[in-house]
């Protein structure tokens, strides 16, 4: 038994049922009933008519739940090292106790302060030229500054 599909609605057309429409260019269209034929001849879009199979397929109607649900993949977070620090050193810093971290921080601060103090002391001992205001080359040549012409 040969079962055709309705060219408008998409439903099955069994033998001795439905209508056949032959267009001027001799292309044949099979319809389930006169309702489908009438809507086809009115040039209605079957995607916009709610009872057609095309509409139902487009709007995901009547699909069984097991087919409709797709399992989503969960992202797996991977820890990586960054520039200047590998993963082992990052994890070691993270797992260190707060007291140890505070002591290391304090040591780094005192080291930076002593280096700054030594640098300023060496600047002062080099010469008295550090206190003299800086003069630009243009003012040394005798330039008048802005709007001199």
N, C-alpha and C positions, 0 to 999 in steps of 0.2 A: 504494500500500500504506500503510495507516494504522498507525502505531506508537504505542502508548500508553506511559505511564510508570506504574511500580508506585507505588501510593500510600504504601507503607511504605519500600521500599528505594531508590526512585528510578531503578532500572534500566529498560531498554526492555522492553516486553512486545509481542512480535510477534503477528500474527494467528494464531488457533487455539492460542495458548499462554496459560498462566496461569489465574487464577480471578477471577470477579466476585462480590463480596459486596454484597448490597442490605440496607441497614439498615431499621429499622421506619419511619423518616421518609422512606423511598424515596430515600435518598442512596446512590449506587453507588460502590464502591471496587474498583479493579483491583489484583490482586496477581500477582507474577511466578510464585510457587509457593506451596505450602501452608505452607512455613516462614515466609514473610512474612505470610501470612494469620494463622497461629497467633500470631505475636508481636504482630500488630495487635490481635487479639481479647483477648490478655493485657494489653492497654494498655501495652505496652513503648514506651519512648521511642526512636525511631530515631536521635536525636542521640547516644545513649549506646551504640549497638551499632556496633562497629568496622567491619563490612563494608558498611554502608549508604552510599549516596552523600551523604546529609545529614551523616553523621559525618565523612566524608572532606573535604567542603567546609568544615565548621567547623574542622577541625584542619589545614587546608592541606596535604592529602596529594595526591600525584600531579600537582601543578601543574608545568608545565615551567619550567626554570630561568630562561629569559629573561623570562617573565612574572612570576615570583616576585621577582626582584631589581629593586628600585626604586633609581634613582640618587638619591643624597642630595645636597642642595645644601650647599655649603660656605659658612660665614659669611665675609663679606668685612669685614675690620676697616677702619674709617674713623677717622682721627684728627681730632679737633675741638678747638677752643680751649675754655678754661674761663673762668669768671667772673674778670675782672681781667687776663686774659692771652690774646691771640689766638694762633693756631697758629704764625704766623711767629716770634713772640718765644719761644715754647716750643722750637721747632726750633733757633733761634739759640743758646739757652742749652744745649741738648743737644749741639750740635756744637762748642761752645766748648772750647778746650784746657784741661786741668786747671790749668795755671799761671795762666791768665787768670782762671779761676773762683776759685782760691785768693786771688789778689790782690784781686779784687772783694770777696770775703768778708772779708778782713782789713781792707779799707778801711771796710766797713760796720760791723764790730765797733769799730774805733777811733772812728768817727763817733758811734756809740751811747754809747760810754764818755765821750767829751768832753761830749755833751749831758747825760748824767746828772750828771757832775761840775759842770757849769755850773748845773744846776738845784739841786743841793744847796748850792752856794755862794750862790746867790741867796736860798735859804730861810734860811740862817744870817745873811745880811746884813740881812734884813728886820726881825728883832727877836728879843729873847730869849724871847718868849712860846712859842716852839716847844719849849723844854725843860720847860715847866710841864706837869704831868700833867693830862689832861682830866678834867673833873668833869661828871657827868650832871646834867640839869635836876632830876631827882627828888631827888638828894642835896643839891642847892643849896637846895631847898625845905624840907629837913629830914626827908626820908623815911628810915625806918629800914632799908630794903632788904627782904630776904625775911622773911616771917613777922612783920611789924611790928605786927600787931593782937593 
